[in-house]
Amino acid sequence: MKLFVGLGNPGPKYAGHRHNVGYMVVDRIAADHGFGGWRSKFQGQVSEGRLGSDKVMLLKPETFMNNSGQAVGEAQRFHRLAPEDVIVFHDEIDLAPGKMRIKRGGGNAGHNGLRSIDAHVGNNYQRVRIGVGHPGRKDAVHIHVLKDFAKSDQAWLEDLLTGISDGAASLAEGDVDNFRNTAARRLARPAEKDDTTPRRQLTTPVSPVAGDDRSALQKLLDRFRR
């Protein structure tokens, strides 16, 4: 079994923040791949399902970012998982917006969520780093990550979430190269005004509303703000 962890802060007011992009990733995977409903466990919200032939548990810690390791460590110990079976999705200010990197081990680069996980799990877990950009000044970082993504970010963010979800089965299987390539192909796809490509339907469909021109991403965020 693999444990996919999305880092963020619980509660509607944080739903659209850059710091919550990890939550957005696991929400998208759950919706796209028919995972079970979210339920409270391990000091967080969990949803279980399969990606390909692999059983996967999705976890959104509700301990707030700085104590994420409490929830991750509890889930890891309960299921007797090796650190290598834990994959963490998180925001990364040292990457440009829309860029994604994946690595195992290494330092936490000052990210408090990773620092907490290191303390409870060790540092030999996989990290999927999602670029949210740097505000340019160290003293502005806190405000930057605790703000909603800008409207100009919505297109690349939607494509990145879709690409990560498309490649999630490869990630669960340990095929990091195919996962990376799948996400990259989605980001490289040219924008089309009239894209008629069928899209996967969310687990809980959103009824169409006349005059509702929200993007798919905005509709997803609005569901979790209610």
C-alpha positions as CSV (number, residue, x, y, z in Angstrom):
1,M,0.0,0.0,0.0
2,K,1.1,3.6,-0.7
3,L,0.3,6.6,1.4
4,F,-0.3,9.8,-0.6
5,V,-0.2,12.9,1.6
6,G,-1.4,16.3,0.6
7,L,-0.2,19.1,2.8
8,G,-2.3,22.1,3.7
9,N,-4.3,23.7,6.4
10,P,-7.9,22.6,7.2
11,G,-10.9,24.9,6.9
12,P,-12.7,26.7,4.1
13,K,-10.7,30.0,4.5
14,Y,-7.5,28.2,3.5
15,A,-9.0,26.2,0.6
16,G,-7.5,28.3,-2.2
17,H,-4.2,29.2,-0.7
18,R,-0.9,28.4,-2.4
19,H,0.1,26.5,0.8
20,N,-2.9,24.2,0.2
21,V,-1.9,22.9,-3.2
22,G,-1.1,19.5,-1.7
23,Y,-4.8,19.2,-0.5
24,M,-5.8,20.2,-4.1
25,V,-3.8,17.4,-5.5
26,V,-5.2,14.6,-3.4
27,D,-8.7,16.0,-3.8
28,R,-8.3,15.8,-7.5
29,I,-6.9,12.2,-7.4
30,A,-9.8,11.1,-5.2
31,A,-12.4,12.7,-7.5
32,D,-10.8,11.5,-10.8
33,H,-10.1,7.9,-9.7
34,G,-13.3,7.0,-7.8
35,F,-11.9,6.8,-4.3
36,G,-14.2,6.4,-1.3
37,G,-15.6,9.3,0.7
38,W,-13.4,11.2,3.0
39,R,-13.5,10.2,6.7
40,S,-11.8,11.3,9.9
41,K,-8.8,9.2,10.9
42,F,-5.1,9.6,11.9
43,Q,-5.7,13.3,12.9
44,G,-6.8,14.0,9.3
45,Q,-9.1,13.1,6.5
46,V,-8.5,9.9,4.6
47,S,-9.9,8.4,1.4
48,E,-9.0,4.9,0.1
49,G,-9.0,3.4,-3.4
50,R,-6.8,1.9,-6.0
51,L,-4.5,3.3,-8.6
52,G,-3.9,0.5,-11.1
53,S,-3.2,-2.6,-9.1
54,D,-2.0,-0.7,-6.1
55,K,-4.0,0.1,-3.0
56,V,-3.6,3.8,-2.0
57,M,-4.6,5.8,1.0
58,L,-5.0,9.6,0.5
59,L,-4.4,11.7,3.7
60,K,-5.0,15.4,4.4
61,P,-3.6,16.1,7.8
62,E,-5.8,18.4,9.9
63,T,-3.1,19.2,12.4
64,F,-2.3,22.4,10.5
65,M,0.9,22.6,8.4
66,N,3.5,22.9,11.1
67,N,2.4,19.6,12.8
68,S,1.7,17.6,9.6
69,G,4.1,14.9,10.8
70,Q,1.8,13.9,13.7
71,A,-0.9,12.7,11.2
72,V,1.6,11.2,8.7
73,G,3.5,9.3,11.3
74,E,0.3,7.9,12.9
75,A,-0.9,6.6,9.5
76,Q,2.5,5.2,8.6
77,R,2.9,3.3,11.8
78,F,-0.6,1.9,11.8
79,H,-0.1,0.5,8.3
80,R,3.5,-0.5,8.9
81,L,4.7,1.4,5.9
82,A,8.3,2.1,5.0
83,P,9.2,5.7,4.5
84,E,9.6,4.9,0.8
85,D,5.9,4.1,0.6
86,V,5.0,7.7,1.7
87,I,4.6,10.3,-1.1
88,V,4.0,13.9,0.0
89,F,2.6,16.7,-2.3
90,H,3.5,20.2,-1.2
91,D,4.0,23.8,-2.3
92,E,7.6,24.9,-3.2
93,I,8.5,28.6,-3.3
94,D,11.9,27.9,-4.8
95,L,10.3,26.6,-8.0
96,A,8.6,28.8,-10.6
97,P,4.8,28.6,-10.7
98,G,3.7,25.5,-12.7
99,K,7.0,23.7,-12.3
100,M,7.1,20.3,-10.6
101,R,9.9,18.2,-9.3
102,I,10.0,14.9,-7.5
103,K,12.7,13.6,-5.3
104,R,13.3,11.2,-2.4
105,G,15.1,12.3,0.8
106,G,17.1,15.5,1.2
107,G,16.5,18.6,3.3
108,N,13.2,20.4,3.9
109,A,14.4,23.8,2.7
110,G,12.6,25.5,5.6
111,H,9.2,24.0,4.8
112,N,7.6,23.5,8.2
113,G,5.3,20.7,7.0
114,L,8.3,18.7,5.7
115,R,10.3,19.5,8.9
116,S,7.5,18.0,11.0
117,I,7.2,14.9,8.8
118,D,11.0,14.4,9.0
119,A,10.7,14.4,12.8
120,H,8.1,11.7,12.8
121,V,8.9,9.6,9.7
122,G,12.5,10.3,8.8
123,N,13.4,12.0,5.5
124,N,13.5,9.0,3.1
125,Y,10.0,9.6,1.7
126,Q,9.1,10.9,-1.8
127,R,8.3,14.6,-2.2
128,V,6.4,16.0,-5.2
129,R,7.3,19.7,-5.1
130,I,4.8,22.0,-6.8
131,G,6.2,25.4,-7.7
132,V,4.2,28.4,-6.4
133,G,6.9,31.0,-7.0
134,H,8.8,33.3,-4.6
135,P,7.5,36.8,-3.7
136,G,11.0,38.2,-4.1
137,R,11.5,39.0,-0.4
138,K,12.0,36.6,2.5
139,D,9.8,38.6,4.8
140,A,6.9,38.3,2.3
141,V,7.0,34.5,2.0
142,H,4.4,33.9,4.8
143,I,1.9,36.3,3.2
144,H,2.6,34.9,-0.3
145,V,1.8,31.2,0.6
146,L,-1.2,32.1,2.7
147,K,-3.0,33.8,-0.2
148,D,-5.2,32.4,-2.9
149,F,-3.7,31.5,-6.2
150,A,-4.1,34.5,-8.6
151,K,-6.5,34.3,-11.5
152,S,-3.5,34.2,-13.8
153,D,-2.4,30.9,-12.2
154,Q,-5.7,29.1,-12.8
155,A,-4.8,27.7,-16.2
156,W,-1.5,26.1,-15.4
157,L,-2.8,25.0,-12.0
158,E,-5.7,23.2,-13.6
159,D,-3.4,21.5,-16.1
160,L,-0.9,20.5,-13.4
161,L,-3.5,19.0,-11.1
162,T,-4.9,17.0,-14.1
163,G,-1.4,15.9,-15.2
164,I,-0.5,14.7,-11.7
165,S,-3.8,12.8,-11.4
166,D,-3.3,11.3,-14.9
167,G,0.1,10.0,-13.8
168,A,-0.9,9.0,-10.2
169,A,-1.0,5.2,-11.0
170,S,2.6,5.4,-12.3
171,L,3.7,7.1,-9.2
172,A,2.0,4.5,-7.0
173,E,3.8,1.8,-9.0
174,G,7.2,3.5,-8.5
175,D,7.6,4.5,-12.2
176,V,8.7,8.1,-11.5
177,D,9.8,8.8,-15.0
178,N,6.4,7.9,-16.5
179,F,4.7,10.0,-13.8
180,R,6.9,12.9,-14.5
181,N,6.4,12.6,-18.3
182,T,2.6,12.3,-18.0
183,A,2.4,15.5,-16.0
184,A,4.8,17.3,-18.3
185,R,2.8,16.3,-21.4
186,R,-0.3,17.9,-19.9
187,L,1.5,21.1,-19.1
188,A,2.9,21.2,-22.6
189,R,-0.5,20.8,-24.3
190,P,-1.3,24.0,-26.2
191,A,-4.4,25.8,-25.1
192,E,-7.5,25.4,-27.2
193,K,-10.5,27.6,-27.4
194,D,-13.0,24.9,-28.1
195,D,-11.6,21.8,-26.4
196,T,-14.1,19.0,-27.0
197,T,-11.9,16.3,-25.4
198,P,-14.1,14.4,-22.9
199,R,-13.1,15.1,-19.3
200,R,-13.5,12.8,-16.3
201,Q,-16.5,13.5,-14.2
202,L,-16.1,14.4,-10.6
203,T,-17.2,11.7,-8.1
204,T,-19.9,14.1,-6.9
205,P,-21.2,15.8,-10.1
206,V,-21.7,19.5,-10.1
207,S,-25.1,20.4,-11.7
208,P,-24.8,22.9,-14.4
209,V,-26.0,26.4,-13.6
210,A,-27.0,28.9,-16.3
211,G,-24.4,31.6,-16.6
212,D,-21.9,29.7,-14.4
213,D,-18.6,30.3,-16.2
214,R,-16.3,29.1,-13.3
215,S,-13.4,26.8,-14.3
216,A,-13.4,23.2,-13.2
217,L,-10.7,24.1,-10.7
218,Q,-12.8,26.9,-9.2
219,K,-15.8,24.6,-8.9
220,L,-13.7,22.1,-7.1
221,L,-12.4,24.7,-4.6
222,D,-15.9,26.1,-4.1
223,R,-17.1,22.6,-3.0
224,F,-14.6,22.5,-0.2
225,R,-15.3,26.1,0.9
226,R,-18.9,25.2,1.8
